[in-house]
Amino acid sequence: MDYSYPFSLDWSTEEIIDVVTFFEGIEMAYETGIRREEMMTRYENFKNVVPAMSEEKTYFREFEAESGYASFPVIREMKAAGANSVIKINK
């Protein structure tokens, strides 16, 4: 990993951890797979920090530009998948 995670200096340490943990989940969805329930928890925590859709899109774009991992396909798959599924995105 040779990139940084997007975050705001206005966030608390806990909020930064929640956002970084979410983006680590995105990475896992591409690299090894992640349980749907785990990704849902990470996304819910992310949404508590970044509730606005426009702001979410901004952070998603920044993360994709840095890492090459698109967040939207993971979120779409997470919402469509059944319980106890594993989310694995093929690049």
VOBAPA-222401 format. One line per 8 residues: for each residue z, y, x of N, C-alpha, C, O. Coordinates in pm, 1 decimal, always signed. Each point is the difference from the previous one (the first is absolute). Example, Ala and Ser with C-alpha at 12.3 -4.5 7.8 and 13.67 -1.06 7.14 Angstrom:
// VOBAPA-222401
+780.0/-569.0/+1319.0/+0.0/+119.0/-89.0/+0.0/+120.0/+90.0/+66.5/-1.9/+103.6  -138.5/+106.9/-138.6/+6.0/+119.0/+82.0/+73.0/+109.0/-77.0/+16.9/+110.8/+50.9
This chain:
// VOBAPA-222401
+0.0/-118.0/+84.9/+0.0/+118.0/-84.9/+0.0/+123.6/+88.9/+97.6/+26.9/+70.0  -204.4/+46.0/-73.1/-12.0/+121.5/+79.9/-19.9/+120.7/-89.7/-86.9/+83.4/+25.4  +166.0/-74.5/-128.4/-11.7/+112.2/-92.3/+136.7/+34.8/-55.3/+96.4/-74.6/+16.7  -89.7/+189.5/-83.0/+127.0/+43.8/-58.5/-10.2/-5.0/-152.2/-108.9/+0.3/-57.5  +223.6/-4.7/-4.2/+6.7/-2.8/-146.1/+13.4/+142.0/-53.1/+68.1/+82.8/+60.5  -132.7/-53.9/-173.6/+13.2/+134.0/-57.4/+136.9/+17.2/-65.1/+50.9/-91.1/-65.3  +7.3/+208.2/+83.8/+125.5/+32.7/-66.4/+20.1/+150.5/+1.7/-71.8/+72.8/+68.5  +169.3/-27.6/-143.8/+31.4/+142.0/-8.3/+131.3/+27.6/+72.6/+93.8/-79.1/-8.9
-87.1/+189.6/+79.7/+122.9/+38.5/+68.1/+109.5/+38.6/-98.9/+116.9/+11.0/+37.2  -154.8/+9.3/-162.8/+96.7/+35.4/-103.9/+76.8/-121.4/-51.6/+99.8/+15.9/-70.4  -144.2/-135.9/+103.8/+64.0/-121.1/-50.5/+123.0/-35.6/+81.6/+10.7/+33.7/+117.9  +82.1/-102.8/-183.5/+117.8/-52.0/+69.0/-41.5/-121.5/+83.2/-110.3/-52.6/-15.1  +199.7/+9.8/+101.8/-26.4/-119.2/+81.2/-26.9/-120.2/-89.3/-91.7/-77.6/+26.7  +170.7/+61.3/-132.2/-17.9/-111.8/-93.1/-136.8/+5.6/-67.1/-65.1/-103.2/-16.5  +21.3/+221.8/-22.0/-130.6/+14.4/-64.8/-112.6/-33.5/+97.7/-98.4/-63.4/-38.1  +112.4/+105.3/+162.9/-101.1/-32.9/+100.9/-6.4/-151.5/+18.9/-108.6/-57.1/+10.4
+223.8/-6.9/-6.1/+4.6/-145.8/+15.0/-69.1/-67.2/-117.5/-75.1/-95.5/+19.7  +98.8/+143.5/-142.6/-64.7/-57.8/-118.0/-151.5/+11.9/+7.6/-71.2/-94.1/-35.4  +21.1/+207.8/+80.8/-144.4/+21.9/+8.7/-60.3/-86.7/+111.0/-104.5/-62.0/-19.5  +168.8/+57.8/+133.5/-50.2/-82.7/+110.6/+1.3/-147.4/-39.8/-93.9/-73.6/+30.4  +199.8/+30.5/-98.3/+9.2/-138.5/-46.5/-113.5/-32.1/-96.6/-56.7/-109.2/+5.1  +23.3/+202.8/-92.4/-113.0/-18.9/-91.0/-129.6/-19.9/+78.4/-74.9/-94.0/-26.6  +48.3/+182.3/+123.4/-124.0/-11.2/+76.1/-1.5/-126.5/+86.2/-106.8/-56.0/+24.7  +222.7/+10.6/+21.1/+5.4/-128.6/+69.9/-40.8/-112.9/-94.8/-63.0/-97.0/+42.1
+99.3/+109.6/-171.1/-42.5/-97.7/-100.5/-150.9/-0.4/-17.6/-60.4/-105.8/-17.8  -0.3/+223.0/+22.7/-146.6/+9.6/-7.4/-61.0/-75.2/+117.7/-94.8/-76.6/-17.3  +148.8/+98.3/+136.6/-48.7/-71.4/+118.7/+12.5/-150.9/-19.8/-93.2/-74.7/+29.8  +207.1/+30.3/-79.7/+23.0/-142.7/-21.0/-102.2/-58.5/-97.0/-45.7/-112.8/+18.5  +9.6/+189.0/-122.2/-97.4/-48.5/-98.6/-134.2/-30.1/+66.6/-71.6/-90.3/-43.3  +37.8/+163.7/+146.3/-126.4/-23.0/+71.2/+13.9/-105.8/+108.9/-93.3/-76.5/+24.6  +208.2/+71.7/+40.1/+14.5/-85.5/+118.4/+49.1/-141.3/-31.8/-59.0/-97.9/+45.9  +166.6/+86.9/-124.1/+61.1/-131.1/-22.1/+18.9/-34.1/-146.8/+16.1/-116.9/-35.0
-17.9/+216.9/-50.1/+31.4/-17.4/-141.3/+143.7/+42.1/-26.3/+84.6/-4.1/+89.3  -58.4/+43.9/-211.2/+133.3/+43.7/-40.4/+22.6/-42.6/-144.8/-91.0/+8.8/-82.5  +209.7/-53.9/+52.3/+33.1/-39.4/-137.1/-12.0/+121.0/-92.1/+39.5/+110.9/+35.9  -93.7/-133.2/-153.5/-21.2/+107.5/-97.0/+130.3/+73.0/-29.6/+2.1/+123.0/-3.8  +105.7/-196.4/-17.2/+128.6/+61.0/-35.8/+50.3/+90.1/+112.4/+56.2/+106.5/-25.5  -76.5/-149.7/+149.3/+41.3/+81.3/+115.1/-81.5/+128.7/+5.4/+54.6/+107.4/+25.5  -185.6/-117.9/-49.6/-85.2/+118.6/+2.0/+36.2/+93.5/-114.9/-1.2/+122.0/+16.1  +33.3/-178.9/-131.8/+39.9/+82.6/-115.0/+125.6/+81.3/+34.1/+7.4/+119.1/-30.4
+89.2/-183.0/+92.5/+123.6/+70.0/+38.2/-29.6/+111.6/+98.3/+51.9/+110.9/-12.8  -135.3/-140.8/+110.7/-36.2/+101.7/+98.6/-73.8/+116.0/-65.7/+23.1/+115.9/+34.4  -111.5/-146.6/-128.2/-75.4/+105.1/-69.1/+92.0/+84.2/-88.3/-12.8/+122.4/-3.2  +104.5/-185.9/-67.7/+95.2/+74.6/-83.4/+83.6/+95.2/+85.1/+22.3/+114.6/-39.2  +23.8/-160.6/+154.2/+77.4/+86.4/+89.6/-86.0/+115.1/+51.8/+47.1/+113.3/+10.9  -172.7/-142.5/+20.7/-93.8/+103.5/+42.7/-18.1/+104.4/-109.9/+2.4/+120.2/+26.6  -20.8/-167.4/-151.4/-21.9/+92.5/-112.8/+123.4/+85.3/-28.0/-13.0/+110.2/-53.3  +131.9/-158.2/+87.7/+120.2/+83.2/-14.1/-2.9/+117.5/+96.1/+56.0/+105.6/-29.1
-120.5/-123.3/+142.9/-12.3/+106.3/+99.6/-122.3/+86.9/-28.3/+4.5/+121.9/+16.7  -113.5/-185.1/-59.4/-128.4/+67.5/-22.3/-43.3/-24.0/-144.4/-87.6/-83.0/-24.5  +147.5/+154.2/-72.1/-31.1/-27.7/-140.1/-136.1/+52.8/-47.7/-58.0/-55.6/-93.3  +7.1/+160.5/+155.1/-124.8/+61.6/-45.2/-120.8/-79.6/+47.8/-9.6/-33.8/+118.0  -82.2/+3.9/-208.5/-119.9/-76.5/+32.3/-85.1/+71.8/+105.7/-56.1/-64.7/+88.5  +46.5/+196.1/-97.2/-81.4/+74.3/+96.8/+58.5/-10.9/+140.6/-73.3/-13.3/+98.0  +204.0/+19.1/-89.8/+66.7/-13.1/+130.1/-14.7/-143.2/+52.8/-20.9/-21.4/+119.4  +32.1/-76.2/-210.6/-19.5/-140.4/+37.0/-138.0/-18.8/+61.7/-13.1/-62.2/+105.5
-88.7/+115.2/-170.0/-137.2/-13.8/+49.8/-14.2/+61.2/+138.5/-69.6/-54.6/+85.6  +135.6/+168.0/-63.4/-5.2/+65.5/+130.3/+58.1/-89.6/+108.1/-60.0/-16.8/+106.2  +177.6/-41.3/-133.2/+62.4/-88.3/+98.9/-81.4/-127.4/+20.6/-9.2/-50.9/+111.8  -49.6/-0.3/-219.0/-84.9/-118.6/+12.0/-120.1/+28.9/+90.5/-35.0/-81.6/+85.2  -27.5/+197.8/-104.1/-116.1/+37.4/+82.2/+40.2/+17.7/+146.7/-71.3/-43.4/+90.5  +186.4/+107.6/-68.4/+46.8/+20.6/+137.0/+26.4/-134.1/+68.6/-36.2/-19.7/+116.0  +99.6/-72.0/-189.1/+30.7/-130.7/+56.9/-128.1/-77.0/+30.3/-11.1/-63.6/+104.8  -85.4/+69.1/-195.9/-126.0/-71.1/+22.9/-74.6/+57.9/+120.2/-57.4/-74.6/+79.3
+58.1/+206.6/-65.8/-67.5/+63.0/+113.4/+64.3/-42.4/+132.2/-70.0/-18.2/+99.5  +200.3/+2.8/-97.7/+72.4/-40.0/+120.9/-14.6/-148.7/+30.5/-22.2/-39.0/+114.6  +34.9/-43.8/-219.1/+13.4/-144.4/+20.1/-124.7/-81.7/-32.7/-20.8/-108.1/+55.1  -61.0/+160.4/-144.5/-114.0/-77.3/-48.2/+33.0/-85.8/-121.4/-88.0/-67.5/-53.5  +213.8/+69.0/+9.4/+43.5/-78.3/-115.7/+2.1/+86.5/-125.8/+72.5/+99.4/-5.8  -150.7/-136.3/-93.7/-3.9/+72.4/-126.6/+112.5/-49.3/-90.6/+16.3/-120.5/-19.1  +59.9/+211.7/-35.6/+114.0/-34.8/-85.8/-43.0/-35.4/-142.0/+59.8/-88.0/-61.9  -161.5/+154.4/+9.7/-40.2/-20.2/-139.6/-34.4/-145.2/-34.7/+42.7/-48.1/-105.0
-118.7/-23.8/+189.7/-27.8/-140.2/-34.8/+126.2/-85.6/-9.3/+7.2/-91.3/-82.3  +90.5/+120.1/+165.1/+125.5/-75.9/-3.1/+74.6/+28.4/-130.0/+50.3/-92.3/-64.1  -42.8/+218.9/+25.1/+69.6/+38.1/-123.6/-72.5/-60.3/-120.7/+63.7/-50.5/-92.4  -195.0/+55.9/+93.8/-79.0/-56.5/-109.6/+25.3/-151.1/-12.2/+20.8/-51.3/-109.9  -22.8/-18.4/+222.5/+25.3/-143.8/+0.8/+143.2/-31.7/-43.3/+23.7/-96.6/-72.5  +69.9/+177.5/+116.7/+140.5/-19.2/-36.3/+18.5/+9.3/-151.5/+70.9/-80.9/-59.8  -134.5/+179.1/-0.6/+13.3/+19.8/-144.7/-70.3/-109.8/-79.0/+43.5/-34.7/-109.8  -150.6/-19.7/+164.1/-77.2/-102.5/-71.2/+54.5/-141.2/+20.9/-22.6/-88.4/-82.7
+93.4/+67.6/+191.6/+46.7/-134.4/+34.8/+113.4/-44.6/-91.8/+75.6/+81.7/-52.6  -65.8/-210.8/+35.2/+108.7/-57.6/-78.3/+127.0/-10.3/+81.0/+0.3/+23.0/+120.9  +108.3/-58.0/-189.1/+128.6/-17.1/+65.4/-9.7/-108.6/+107.0/-75.3/-96.4/-13.5  +151.9/+114.3/+117.9/+7.8/-95.6/+111.1/-130.6/-13.9/+77.7/-19.9/-99.3/+69.9  -68.8/+197.2/-81.2/-125.7/-1.3/+74.4/+21.2/+55.7/+139.6/+97.9/+69.6/+26.9  -190.1/-101.1/+60.0/-4.2/+59.9/+132.3/-123.5/+88.7/+4.9/-110.3/-42.5/-34.4  +130.5/+165.0/+77.1/-110.8/+93.8/+10.6/-54.5/-9.2/+142.3/+72.4/+20.0/+97.5  -200.4/-50.4/-88.2/-68.1/-9.3/+129.7/-136.7/+63.2/-17.7/-83.5/-50.1/-75.4
+61.6/+158.7/+144.2/-126.9/+73.0/-8.7/-84.3/-36.6/+121.9/+47.9/+4.5/+113.3  -173.0/-40.6/-137.4/-91.7/-29.0/+109.4/-77.5/+125.8/+31.7/-60.2/+61.7/-88.0  +62.3/-24.6/+213.8/-68.5/+122.1/+43.5/-148.1/-18.9/+5.2/-72.9/+92.9/+34.7
